[in-house]
């Protein structure tokens, strides 16, 4: 680590470890669908700066409240964007499959991430038989990764 920042190889190693841990959580459980996405944090940072309304079009008020921190909110936004795209991939549709604000990343009382779907996203999940989701999120200053699994119960 140079200057307190991770190198690209360290980011990749951390993301690989997070993906392996997420996969281990699925052992022995029936899984209907999975999705994953990797986002470049700098691209989200640039989009937020260039398009002030982007956050309002993509993230719910609760997500924006969680992401808006004094330092740099781009990492938090990027990992939530990755989660939304991972859900849509798991459901077999692209970014036009649902309004992104219909997929919300929440936190359980323990602090772990959770998903709440509404509108078309919820309809797609119901049609796929998905009743609950496992989600894991990880990010560094440069990369954000989400992995989701749709479960029948």
Secondary structure in CASP SS format (residue, H / E / C, confidence):
PFRMAT SS
TARGET T0000
AUTHOR 0000-0000-0000
METHOD secondary structure of the structure
MODEL  1
X C 1.00
X E 1.00
X C 1.00
X C 1.00
X E 1.00
X C 1.00
X C 1.00
X H 1.00
X H 1.00
X H 1.00
X H 1.00
X H 1.00
X H 1.00
X H 1.00
X H 1.00
X H 1.00
X H 1.00
X H 1.00
X H 1.00
X H 1.00
X H 1.00
X H 1.00
X H 1.00
X H 1.00
X H 1.00
X H 1.00
X C 1.00
X C 1.00
X C 1.00
X C 1.00
X C 1.00
X C 1.00
X E 1.00
X E 1.00
X E 1.00
X E 1.00
X E 1.00
X E 1.00
X E 1.00
X E 1.00
X H 1.00
X H 1.00
X H 1.00
X H 1.00
X H 1.00
X H 1.00
X H 1.00
X H 1.00
X H 1.00
X H 1.00
X C 1.00
X C 1.00
X C 1.00
X H 1.00
X H 1.00
X H 1.00
X H 1.00
X H 1.00
X C 1.00
X C 1.00
X H 1.00
X H 1.00
X H 1.00
X H 1.00
X H 1.00
X H 1.00
X H 1.00
X C 1.00
X C 1.00
X C 1.00
X C 1.00
X C 1.00
X C 1.00
X H 1.00
X H 1.00
X H 1.00
X H 1.00
X H 1.00
X H 1.00
X H 1.00
X H 1.00
X H 1.00
X H 1.00
X H 1.00
X H 1.00
X H 1.00
X H 1.00
X H 1.00
X H 1.00
X H 1.00
X C 1.00
X C 1.00
X C 1.00
X C 1.00
X H 1.00
X H 1.00
X H 1.00
X C 1.00
X C 1.00
X H 1.00
X H 1.00
X H 1.00
X E 1.00
X E 1.00
X E 1.00
X E 1.00
X E 1.00
X C 1.00
X C 1.00
X C 1.00
X C 1.00
X C 1.00
X E 1.00
X E 1.00
X E 1.00
X E 1.00
X E 1.00
X C 1.00
X H 1.00
X H 1.00
X H 1.00
X H 1.00
X H 1.00
X H 1.00
X H 1.00
X H 1.00
X H 1.00
X C 1.00
X C 1.00
X C 1.00
X C 1.00
X E 1.00
X E 1.00
X E 1.00
X E 1.00
X E 1.00
X E 1.00
X E 1.00
X E 1.00
X C 1.00
X C 1.00
X C 1.00
X E 1.00
X E 1.00
X E 1.00
X E 1.00
X E 1.00
X E 1.00
X E 1.00
X E 1.00
X E 1.00
X C 1.00
X C 1.00
END
